[in-house]
């Protein structure tokens, strides 16, 4: 029974990955049913029962999320082009759908994004991925690596995770203005608290971009910092990189006791690696989780 359930969920995971990686392609019910190797006559009910959202709604939300990111990050691309890329035949249909979801027109969002309704609108996407079991790791998945000190610019997020997306956007805007592209400058997250602490206000994470450029002491967004070098246990995560808690728990609960190693007095952190498809914004494809060791 457990093997059958793992197989079922792996097939559903394959569908979500296929959608995320092919938002410009054909994502009709028949195509996705074939990806999952399920009957097209039942797949839409299986998908909704598993994820709590229909196939159509999931695809539409995923395309709108990418469209909103392109609006906010690429002023050179026209609203019409972004609408077509999101699967809409006309800009007015895209504008209506966009306003229903976010309470702003695409042009208004481009000028001044309101991130609170944006964050709330994508709850179904986050909930859908949380329905699947985490990937099972083994001791062989972890390697020990010697790392060098890495100078970084740091944006500290302190407080409720509900405000994290707004912090991420400030981070993206700063690095764009500084000319520090993810293609050339490494992206790190330092996790200084649990993902969901008992008191939401205790959540703490640093967003970092690798750079040795000087950061002005009075910079209103970033400050200078260094990720120290040393031995680290490294675990690659290639699936749901938005939630690294299962991977971190594996390192602490399973790998560390079995390895005989001891953790160093520095928080666990990750480096995010991005791919850059032609004519598309960057998206995370893999994360490396670093557990500092003595």
Phi and psi in degrees as GROMACS dihedral restraints (atoms count N, CA, C in turn):
[ dihedral_restraints ]
;  ai    aj    ak    al  type     phi  dphi    fc
    3     4     5     6     1   -63.5    20    10
    4     5     6     7     1   -40.6    20    10
    6     7     8     9     1   -63.8    20    10
    7     8     9    10     1   -39.9    20    10
    9    10    11    12     1   -65.2    20    10
   10    11    12    13     1   -40.6    20    10
   12    13    14    15     1   -66.4    20    10
   13    14    15    16     1   -41.5    20    10
   15    16    17    18     1   -61.1    20    10
   16    17    18    19     1   -41.7    20    10
   18    19    20    21     1   -64.3    20    10
   19    20    21    22     1   -42.6    20    10
   21    22    23    24     1   -60.9    20    10
   22    23    24    25     1   -47.4    20    10
   24    25    26    27     1   -69.7    20    10
   25    26    27    28     1   -32.4    20    10
   27    28    29    30     1   -64.5    20    10
   28    29    30    31     1   -37.2    20    10
   30    31    32    33     1   -68.1    20    10
   31    32    33    34     1   -38.9    20    10
   33    34    35    36     1   -67.9    20    10
   34    35    36    37     1   -38.0    20    10
   36    37    38    39     1   -60.7    20    10
   37    38    39    40     1   -38.8    20    10
   39    40    41    42     1   -60.4    20    10
   40    41    42    43     1   -36.8    20    10
   42    43    44    45     1   -67.2    20    10
   43    44    45    46     1   -46.8    20    10
   45    46    47    48     1   -61.1    20    10
   46    47    48    49     1   -41.9    20    10
   48    49    50    51     1   -63.7    20    10
   49    50    51    52     1   -40.2    20    10
   51    52    53    54     1   -62.2    20    10
   52    53    54    55     1   -43.9    20    10
   54    55    56    57     1   -61.9    20    10
   55    56    57    58     1   -49.7    20    10
   57    58    59    60     1   -60.7    20    10
   58    59    60    61     1   -33.7    20    10
   60    61    62    63     1   -91.1    20    10
   61    62    63    64     1    -9.8    20    10
   63    64    65    66     1  -135.2    20    10
   64    65    66    67     1    46.4    20    10
   66    67    68    69     1   -65.2    20    10
   67    68    69    70     1   -19.6    20    10
   69    70    71    72     1   -88.9    20    10
   70    71    72    73     1    -6.1    20    10
   72    73    74    75     1   -96.6    20    10
   73    74    75    76     1  -172.2    20    10
   75    76    77    78     1   -76.6    20    10
   76    77    78    79     1   119.3    20    10
   78    79    80    81     1  -125.3    20    10
   79    80    81    82     1    40.3    20    10
   81    82    83    84     1   -75.3    20    10
   82    83    84    85     1   169.3    20    10
   84    85    86    87     1   -59.4    20    10
   85    86    87    88     1   -42.7    20    10
   87    88    89    90     1   -63.1    20    10
   88    89    90    91     1   -42.2    20    10
   90    91    92    93     1   -62.3    20    10
   91    92    93    94     1   -45.7    20    10
   93    94    95    96     1   -70.4    20    10
   94    95    96    97     1   -33.5    20    10
   96    97    98    99     1   -63.0    20    10
   97    98    99   100     1   -38.7    20    10
   99   100   101   102     1   -67.1    20    10
  100   101   102   103     1   -38.2    20    10
  102   103   104   105     1   -59.2    20    10
  103   104   105   106     1   -41.3    20    10
  105   106   107   108     1   -83.3    20    10
  106   107   108   109     1   -10.7    20    10
  108   109   110   111     1    61.1    20    10
  109   110   111   112     1    42.3    20    10
  111   112   113   114     1  -116.1    20    10
  112   113   114   115     1   161.0    20    10
  114   115   116   117     1   -66.2    20    10
  115   116   117   118     1   133.2    20    10
  117   118   119   120     1   -67.5    20    10
  118   119   120   121     1   -18.8    20    10
  120   121   122   123     1   -76.0    20    10
  121   122   123   124     1   -19.3    20    10
  123   124   125   126     1  -119.5    20    10
  124   125   126   127     1   -13.2    20    10
  126   127   128   129     1   -59.8    20    10
  127   128   129   130     1   -41.1    20    10
  129   130   131   132     1   -62.5    20    10
  130   131   132   133     1   -35.5    20    10
  132   133   134   135     1   -73.4    20    10
  133   134   135   136     1   -36.8    20    10
  135   136   137   138     1   -63.7    20    10
  136   137   138   139     1   -42.6    20    10
  138   139   140   141     1   -62.7    20    10
  139   140   141   142     1   -48.3    20    10
  141   142   143   144     1   -64.0    20    10
  142   143   144   145     1   -40.2    20    10
  144   145   146   147     1   -65.7    20    10
  145   146   147   148     1   -35.0    20    10
  147   148   149   150     1   -76.5    20    10
  148   149   150   151     1   -43.5    20    10
  150   151   152   153     1  -107.8    20    10
  151   152   153   154     1   -10.3    20    10
  153   154   155   156     1    75.1    20    10
  154   155   156   157     1    14.6    20    10
  156   157   158   159     1  -150.2    20    10
  157   158   159   160     1   146.0    20    10
  159   160   161   162     1   -72.9    20    10
  160   161   162   163     1   162.3    20    10
  162   163   164   165     1   -58.3    20    10
  163   164   165   166     1   -48.1    20    10
  165   166   167   168     1   -59.1    20    10
  166   167   168   169     1   -44.8    20    10
  168   169   170   171     1   -65.3    20    10
  169   170   171   172     1   -40.4    20    10
  171   172   173   174     1   -62.6    20    10
  172   173   174   175     1   -47.2    20    10
  174   175   176   177     1   -63.1    20    10
  175   176   177   178     1   -43.8    20    10
  177   178   179   180     1   -61.9    20    10
  178   179   180   181     1   -43.4    20    10
  180   181   182   183     1   -63.9    20    10
  181   182   183   184     1   -42.1    20    10
  183   184   185   186     1   -62.7    20    10
  184   185   186   187     1   -40.8    20    10
  186   187   188   189     1   -70.4    20    10
  187   188   189   190     1   -37.8    20    10
  189   190   191   192     1   -67.9    20    10
  190   191   192   193     1   -34.8    20    10
  192   193   194   195     1   -63.9    20    10
  193   194   195   196     1   -45.7    20    10
  195   196   197   198     1   -63.6    20    10
  196   197   198   199     1   -41.3    20    10
  198   199   200   201     1   -61.9    20    10
  199   200   201   202     1   -42.8    20    10
  201   202   203   204     1   -65.7    20    10
  202   203   204   205     1   -36.8    20    10
  204   205   206   207     1   -66.0    20    10
  205   206   207   208     1   -37.9    20    10
  207   208   209   210     1   -68.8    20    10
  208   209   210   211     1   -37.6    20    10
  210   211   212   213     1   -61.0    20    10
  211   212   213   214     1   -43.5    20    10
  213   214   215   216     1   -75.2    20    10
  214   215   216   217     1   -27.2    20    10
  216   217   218   219     1  -108.9    20    10
  217   218   219   220     1   -13.0    20    10
  219   220   221   222     1  -135.7    20    10
  220   221   222   223     1    91.3    20    10
  222   223   224   225     1   -70.6    20    10
  223   224   225   226     1   -18.8    20    10
  225   226   227   228     1   -75.3    20    10
  226   227   228   229     1   -24.8    20    10
  228   229   230   231     1   -85.4    20    10
  229   230   231   232     1   131.6    20    10
  231   232   233   234     1   -74.0    20    10
  232   233   234   235     1   155.9    20    10
  234   235   236   237     1   -61.4    20    10
  235   236   237   238     1   -36.5    20    10
  237   238   239   240     1   -62.0    20    10
  238   239   240   241     1   -45.5    20    10
  240   241   242   243     1   -61.8    20    10
  241   242   243   244     1   -42.9    20    10
  243   244   245   246     1   -65.2    20    10
  244   245   246   247     1   -37.4    20    10
  246   247   248   249     1   -62.5    20    10
  247   248   249   250     1   -44.3    20    10
  249   250   251   252     1   -64.6    20    10
  250   251   252   253     1   -41.2    20    10
  252   253   254   255     1   -65.0    20    10
  253   254   255   256     1   -25.5    20    10
  255   256   257   258     1   -85.8    20    10
  256   257   258   259     1     1.9    20    10
  258   259   260   261     1    93.5    20    10
  259   260   261   262     1    14.0    20    10
  261   262   263   264     1  -100.9    20    10
  262   263   264   265     1   139.4    20    10
  264   265   266   267     1   -77.8    20    10
  265   266   267   268     1   -21.1    20    10
  267   268   269   270     1  -144.7    20    10
  268   269   270   271     1   147.9    20    10
  270   271   272   273     1   -60.9    20    10
  271   272   273   274     1   -32.8    20    10
  273   274   275   276     1   -68.7    20    10
  274   275   276   277     1   -35.1    20    10
  276   277   278   279     1   -66.6    20    10
  277   278   279   280     1   -40.3    20    10
  279   280   281   282     1   -62.8    20    10
  280   281   282   283     1   -42.7    20    10
  282   283   284   285     1   -63.7    20    10
  283   284   285   286     1   -39.2    20    10
  285   286   287   288     1   -65.3    20    10
  286   287   288   289     1   -46.1    20    10
  288   289   290   291     1   -64.1    20    10
  289   290   291   292     1   -39.0    20    10
  291   292   293   294     1   -65.1    20    10
  292   293   294   295     1   -44.4    20    10
  294   295   296   297     1   -66.3    20    10
  295   296   297   298     1   -37.8    20    10
  297   298   299   300     1   -61.3    20    10
  298   299   300   301     1   -39.5    20    10
  300   301   302   303     1   -77.9    20    10
  301   302   303   304     1   -40.9    20    10
  303   304   305   306     1  -115.5    20    10
  304   305   306   307     1    -8.4    20    10
  306   307   308   309     1    73.8    20    10
  307   308   309   310     1    12.9    20    10
  309   310   311   312     1  -138.4    20    10
  310   311   312   313     1   151.9    20    10
  312   313   314   315     1   -74.7    20    10
  313   314   315   316     1   158.7    20    10
  315   316   317   318     1   -56.2    20    10
  316   317   318   319     1   -41.3    20    10
  318   319   320   321     1   -68.7    20    10
  319   320   321   322     1   -37.4    20    10
  321   322   323   324     1   -66.9    20    10
  322   323   324   325     1   -40.9    20    10
  324   325   326   327     1   -62.3    20    10
  325   326   327   328     1   -40.7    20    10
  327   328   329   330     1   -60.8    20    10
  328   329   330   331     1   -39.9    20    10
  330   331   332   333     1   -75.2    20    10
  331   332   333   334     1   -42.5    20    10
  333   334   335   336     1  -151.6    20    10
  334   335   336   337     1    85.3    20    10
  336   337   338   339     1   -64.6    20    10
  337   338   339   340     1   136.8    20    10
  339   340   341   342     1   -99.8    20    10
  340   341   342   343     1   104.3    20    10
  342   343   344   345     1   -80.4    20    10
  343   344   345   346     1   -19.2    20    10
  345   346   347   348     1   -64.1    20    10
  346   347   348   349     1   -53.7    20    10
  348   349   350   351     1   -67.2    20    10
  349   350   351   352     1   -28.6    20    10
  351   352   353   354     1   -61.6    20    10
  352   353   354   355     1   -46.7    20    10
  354   355   356   357     1   -62.9    20    10
  355   356   357   358     1   -43.1    20    10
  357   358   359   360     1   -65.7    20    10
  358   359   360   361     1   -34.0    20    10
  360   361   362   363     1   -64.5    20    10
  361   362   363   364     1   -27.1    20    10
  363   364   365   366     1   -99.4    20    10
  364   365   366   367     1    14.0    20    10
  366   367   368   369     1   -53.1    20    10
  367   368   369   370     1   -44.4    20    10
  369   370   371   372     1   -59.4    20    10
  370   371   372   373     1   -33.1    20    10
  372   373   374   375     1   -67.1    20    10
  373   374   375   376     1   -45.9    20    10
  375   376   377   378     1   -64.8    20    10
  376   377   378   379     1   -41.4    20    10
  378   379   380   381     1   -64.4    20    10
  379   380   381   382     1   -37.9    20    10
  381   382   383   384     1   -60.7    20    10
  382   383   384   385     1   -48.0    20    10
  384   385   386   387     1   -68.5    20    10
  385   386   387   388     1   -27.5    20    10
  387   388   389   390     1   -71.9    20    10
  388   389   390   391     1   -13.3    20    10
  390   391   392   393     1   -72.9    20    10
  391   392   393   394     1   -22.7    20    10
  393   394   395   396     1   -86.4    20    10
  394   395   396   397     1   148.1    20    10
  396   397   398   399     1   -66.7    20    10
  397   398   399   400     1   144.4    20    10
  399   400   401   402     1   -65.5    20    10
  400   401   402   403     1   153.2    20    10
  402   403   404   405     1   -63.9    20    10
  403   404   405   406     1   140.9    20    10
  405   406   407   408     1   -86.9    20    10
  406   407   408   409     1   128.0    20    10
  408   409   410   411     1  -103.1    20    10
  409   410   411   412     1   160.2    20    10
  411   412   413   414     1  -128.5    20    10
  412   413   414   415     1   167.5    20    10
  414   415   416   417     1   -59.3    20    10
  415   416   417   418     1   -31.6    20    10
  417   418   419   420     1   -70.2    20    10
  418   419   420   421     1   -15.4    20    10
  420   421   422   423     1   -78.1    20    10
  421   422   423   424     1   -12.1    20    10
  423   424   425   426     1  -104.5    20    10
  424   425   426   427     1   132.2    20    10
  426   427   428   429     1  -120.8    20    10
  427   428   429   430     1   153.8    20    10
  429   430   431   432     1  -101.4    20    10
  430   431   432   433     1   129.2    20    10
  432   433   434   435     1  -130.7    20    10
  433   434   435   436     1   139.9    20    10
  435   436   437   438     1   -88.2    20    10
  436   437   438   439     1   123.8    20    10
  438   439   440   441     1  -113.0    20    10
  439   440   441   442     1   154.0    20    10
  441   442   443   444     1   -95.7    20    10
  442   443   444   445     1   154.0    20    10
  444   445   446   447     1   -57.9    20    10
  445   446   447   448     1   138.6    20    10
  447   448   449   450     1  -123.1    20    10
  448   449   450   451     1   110.9    20    10
  450   451   452   453     1   -68.7    20    10
  451   452   453   454     1   138.0    20    10
  453   454   455   456     1  -140.9    20    10
  454   455   456   457     1   157.7    20    10
  456   457   458   459     1   -97.1    20    10
  457   458   459   460     1   133.9    20    10
  459   460   461   462     1  -120.0    20    10
  460   461   462   463     1   131.5    20    10
  462   463   464   465     1  -114.8    20    10
  463   464   465   466     1   118.2    20    10
  465   466   467   468     1   -89.8    20    10
  466   467   468   469     1   127.0    20    10
  468   469   470   471     1  -104.1    20    10
  469   470   471   472     1   123.7    20    10
  471   472   473   474     1  -129.6    20    10
  472   473   474   475     1   126.3    20    10
  474   475   476   477     1   116.7    20    10
  475   476   477   478     1  -173.3    20    10
  477   478   479   480     1   -49.7    20    10
  478   479   480   481     1   137.0    20    10
  480   481   482   483     1   -60.9    20    10
  481   482   483   484     1   -19.2    20    10
  483   484   485   486     1   -58.2    20    10
  484   485   486   487     1   -25.5    20    10
  486   487   488   489     1   -95.9    20    10
  487   488   489   490     1     6.5    20    10
  489   490   491   492     1   -66.7    20    10
  490   491   492   493     1   -39.6    20    10
  492   493   494   495     1   -62.5    20    10
  493   494   495   496     1   -36.6    20    10
  495   496   497   498     1   -65.3    20    10
  496   497   498   499     1   -38.3    20    10
  498   499   500   501     1   -64.3    20    10
  499   500   501   502     1   -41.4    20    10
  501   502   503   504     1   -61.1    20    10
  502   503   504   505     1   -40.8    20    10
  504   505   506   507     1   -66.1    20    10
  505   506   507   508     1   -38.6    20    10
  507   508   509   510     1   -61.1    20    10
  508   509   510   511     1   -40.7    20    10
  510   511   512   513     1   -62.2    20    10
  511   512   513   514     1   -47.2    20    10
  513   514   515   516     1   -62.0    20    10
  514   515   516   517     1   -44.9    20    10
  516   517   518   519     1   -63.5    20    10
  517   518   519   520     1   -39.3    20    10
  519   520   521   522     1   -65.9    20    10
  520   521   522   523     1   -46.0    20    10
  522   523   524   525     1   -68.4    20    10
  523   524   525   526     1   -31.6    20    10
  525   526   527   528     1   -64.1    20    10
  526   527   528   529     1   -45.8    20    10
  528   529   530   531     1   -63.4    20    10
  529   530   531   532     1   -31.7    20    10
  531   532   533   534     1   -84.2    20    10
  532   533   534   535     1    -6.2    20    10
  534   535   536   537     1    73.3    20    10
  535   536   537   538     1    28.0    20    10
  537   538   539   540     1  -104.6    20    10
  538   539   540   541     1    80.5    20    10
  540   541   542   543     1   -69.1    20    10
  541   542   543   544     1   146.4    20    10
  543   544   545   546     1   -59.1    20    10
  544   545   546   547     1   -20.0    20    10
  546   547   548   549     1   -69.8    20    10
  547   548   549   550     1   -27.1    20    10
  549   550   551   552     1  -120.4    20    10
  550   551   552   553     1   -16.0    20    10
  552   553   554   555     1  -126.9    20    10
  553   554   555   556     1   121.6    20    10
  555   556   557   558     1   -63.4    20    10
  556   557   558   559     1   147.9    20    10
  558   559   560   561     1  -111.8    20    10
  559   560   561   562     1   128.7    20    10
  561   562   563   564     1  -127.8    20    10
  562   563   564   565     1   150.6    20    10
  564   565   566   567     1  -124.6    20    10
  565   566   567   568     1   130.3    20    10
  567   568   569   570     1  -108.3    20    10
  568   569   570   571     1   119.7    20    10
  570   571   572   573     1   -95.5    20    10
  571   572   573   574     1   107.0    20    10
  573   574   575   576     1   -99.7    20    10
  574   575   576   577     1     3.3    20    10
  576   577   578   579     1  -150.5    20    10
  577   578   579   580     1   175.4    20    10
  579   580   581   582     1   -64.9    20    10
  580   581   582   583     1   157.4    20    10
  582   583   584   585     1   -62.3    20    10
  583   584   585   586     1   -40.8    20    10
  585   586   587   588     1  -129.5    20    10
  586   587   588   589     1    84.5    20    10
  588   589   590   591     1   -68.4    20    10
  589   590   591   592     1   159.9    20    10
  591   592   593   594     1   -58.0    20    10
  592   593   594   595     1   -41.3    20    10
  594   595   596   597     1  -101.6    20    10
  595   596   597   598     1   112.0    20    10
  597   598   599   600     1   -53.7    20    10
  598   599   600   601     1   -30.0    20    10
  600   601   602   603     1   -70.1    20    10
  601   602   603   604     1   -11.6    20    10
  603   604   605   606     1   -85.6    20    10
  604   605   606   607     1    -2.4    20    10
  606   607   608   609     1   -64.4    20    10
  607   608   609   610     1   137.7    20    10
  609   610   611   612     1  -149.3    20    10
  610   611   612   613     1   125.0    20    10
  612   613   614   615     1  -149.9    20    10
  613   614   615   616     1   144.9    20    10
  615   616   617   618     1  -106.1    20    10
  616   617   618   619     1   132.5    20    10
  618   619   620   621     1  -101.9    20    10
  619   620   621   622     1   126.7    20    10
  621   622   623   624     1  -131.5    20    10
  622   623   624   625     1   146.7    20    10
  624   625   626   627     1  -125.1    20    10
  625   626   627   628     1   131.9    20    10
  627   628   629   630     1   -68.9    20    10
  628   629   630   631     1   123.4    20    10
  630   631   632   633     1  -166.3    20    10
  631   632   633   634     1   146.0    20    10
  633   634   635   636     1  -106.7    20    10
  634   635   636   637     1    12.7    20    10
  636   637   638   639     1   -68.6    20    10
  637   638   639   640     1   145.0    20    10
  639   640   641   642     1   -68.2    20    10
  640   641   642   643     1   139.8    20    10
  642   643   644   645     1  -107.3    20    10
  643   644   645   646     1   123.8    20    10
  645   646   647   648     1   -61.6    20    10
  646   647   648   649     1   137.9    20    10
  648   649   650   651     1   -56.9    20    10
  649   650   651   652     1   -27.8    20    10
  651   652   653   654     1  -100.4    20    10
  652   653   654   655     1    16.5    20    10
  654   655   656   657     1   -59.0    20    10
  655   656   657   658     1   125.8    20    10
  657   658   659   660     1   -75.1    20    10
  658   659   660   661     1   -10.9    20    10
  660   661   662   663     1  -114.5    20    10
  661   662   663   664     1   -51.4    20    10
  663   664   665   666     1  -113.4    20    10
  664   665   666   667     1   160.1    20    10
  666   667   668   669     1  -136.4    20    10
  667   668   669   670     1   160.9    20    10
  669   670   671   672     1   -79.7    20    10
  670   671   672   673     1   147.3    20    10
  672   673   674   675     1  -158.5    20    10
  673   674   675   676     1   176.3    20    10
  675   676   677   678     1  -140.8    20    10
  676   677   678   679     1   129.9    20    10
  678   679   680   681     1   -86.4    20    10
  679   680   681   682     1   116.0    20    10
  681   682   683   684     1   -66.8    20    10
  682   683   684   685     1   149.4    20    10
  684   685   686   687     1   -79.5    20    10
  685   686   687   688     1   177.9    20    10
  687   688   689   690     1   136.2    20    10
  688   689   690   691     1  -179.2    20    10
  690   691   692   693     1   -73.4    20    10
  691   692   693   694     1   137.3    20    10
  693   694   695   696     1  -140.4    20    10
  694   695   696   697     1   143.8    20    10
  696   697   698   699     1   -83.1    20    10
  697   698   699   700     1   130.6    20    10
  699   700   701   702     1  -122.1    20    10
  700   701   702   703     1   127.9    20    10
  702   703   704   705     1  -124.8    20    10
  703   704   705   706     1   123.3    20    10
  705   706   707   708     1   -85.6    20    10
  706   707   708   709     1   136.4    20    10
  708   709   710   711     1  -122.5    20    10
  709   710   711   712     1   118.2    20    10
  711   712   713   714     1  -116.4    20    10
  712   713   714   715     1     8.1    20    10
  714   715   716   717     1  -112.6    20    10
  715   716   717   718     1  -105.3    20    10
  717   718   719   720     1   -82.4    20    10
  718   719   720   721     1    87.8    20    10
  720   721   722   723     1   -80.6    20    10
  721   722   723   724     1    -1.7    20    10
  723   724   725   726     1   -78.3    20    10
  724   725   726   727     1   -20.6    20    10
  726   727   728   729     1  -129.8    20    10
  727   728   729   730     1    97.3    20    10
  729   730   731   732     1   -92.8    20    10
  730   731   732   733     1     4.8    20    10
  732   733   734   735     1   -59.6    20    10
  733   734   735   736     1   -44.2    20    10
  735   736   737   738     1   -59.3    20    10
  736   737   738   739     1   -39.4    20    10
  738   739   740   741     1   -67.2    20    10
  739   740   741   742     1   -41.8    20    10
  741   742   743   744     1   -63.7    20    10
  742   743   744   745     1   -41.5    20    10
  744   745   746   747     1   -62.2    20    10
  745   746   747   748     1   -38.1    20    10
  747   748   749   750     1   -62.3    20    10
  748   749   750   751     1   -44.4    20    10
  750   751   752   753     1   -60.9    20    10
  751   752   753   754     1   -45.4    20    10
  753   754   755   756     1   -73.7    20    10
  754   755   756   757     1   -44.0    20    10
  756   757   758   759     1   -82.9    20    10
  757   758   759   760     1   -37.8    20    10
  759   760   761   762     1  -111.0    20    10
  760   761   762   763     1   -52.9    20    10
  762   763   764   765     1   -70.2    20    10
  763   764   765   766     1   -47.5    20    10
  765   766   767   768     1   -60.6    20    10
  766   767   768   769     1   -48.5    20    10
  768   769   770   771     1   -62.3    20    10
  769   770   771   772     1   -36.8    20    10
  771   772   773   774     1   -75.3    20    10
  772   773   774   775     1   -25.1    20    10
  774   775   776   777     1   -81.3    20    10
  775   776   777   778     1   -24.0    20    10
  777   778   779   780     1    79.5    20    10
  778   779   780   781     1     1.8    20    10
  780   781   782   783     1   -82.1    20    10
  781   782   783   784     1   167.0    20    10
  783   784   785   786     1  -125.5    20    10
  784   785   786   787     1   141.4    20    10
  786   787   788   789     1   -74.6    20    10
  787   788   789   790     1   141.8    20    10
  789   790   791   792     1   -82.1    20    10
  790   791   792   793     1   161.5    20    10
  792   793   794   795     1   -82.3    20    10
  793   794   795   796     1    67.9    20    10
  795   796   797   798     1  -154.5    20    10
  796   797   798   799     1   142.8    20    10
  798   799   800   801     1   -64.2    20    10
  799   800   801   802     1   155.7    20    10
  801   802   803   804     1   -67.6    20    10
  802   803   804   805     1   144.2    20    10
  804   805   806   807     1  -146.4    20    10
  805   806   807   808     1   168.2    20    10
  807   808   809   810     1  -133.4    20    10
  808   809   810   811     1   155.2    20    10
  810   811   812   813     1  -113.2    20    10
  811   812   813   814     1   130.9    20    10
  813   814   815   816     1  -100.8    20    10
  814   815   816   817     1   128.8    20    10
  816   817   818   819     1  -104.6    20    10
  817   818   819   820     1   135.8    20    10
  819   820   821   822     1  -115.2    20    10
  820   821   822   823     1   148.8    20    10
  822   823   824   825     1  -105.9    20    10
  823   824   825   826     1   158.9    20    10
  825   826   827   828     1  -132.1    20    10
  826   827   828   829     1    80.6    20    10
  828   829   830   831     1   -60.9    20    10
  829   830   831   832     1   152.2    20    10
  831   832   833   834     1   -57.2    20    10
  832   833   834   835     1   134.5    20    10
  834   835   836   837     1    60.1    20    10
  835   836   837   838     1    29.8    20    10
  837   838   839   840     1  -139.6    20    10
  838   839   840   841     1   154.6    20    10
  840   841   842   843     1   -73.8    20    10
  841   842   843   844     1   165.1    20    10
  843   844   845   846     1   -66.1    20    10
  844   845   846   847     1   148.4    20    10
  846   847   848   849     1  -141.4    20    10
  847   848   849   850     1   148.3    20    10
  849   850   851   852     1   -69.7    20    10
  850   851   852   853     1   131.4    20    10
  852   853   854   855     1  -116.4    20    10
  853   854   855   856     1   -24.8    20    10
  855   856   857   858     1  -156.7    20    10
  856   857   858   859     1   147.6    20    10
  858   859   860   861     1  -125.4    20    10
  859   860   861   862     1   144.9    20    10
  861   862   863   864     1  -110.6    20    10
  862   863   864   865     1   122.3    20    10
  864   865   866   867     1   -97.9    20    10
  865   866   867   868     1   127.2    20    10
  867   868   869   870     1  -110.7    20    10
  868   869   870   871     1   121.0    20    10
  870   871   872   873     1  -106.7    20    10
  871   872   873   874     1   106.8    20    10
  873   874   875   876     1   -63.9    20    10
  874   875   876   877     1   136.3    20    10
  876   877   878   879     1  -117.9    20    10
  877   878   879   880     1   155.0    20    10
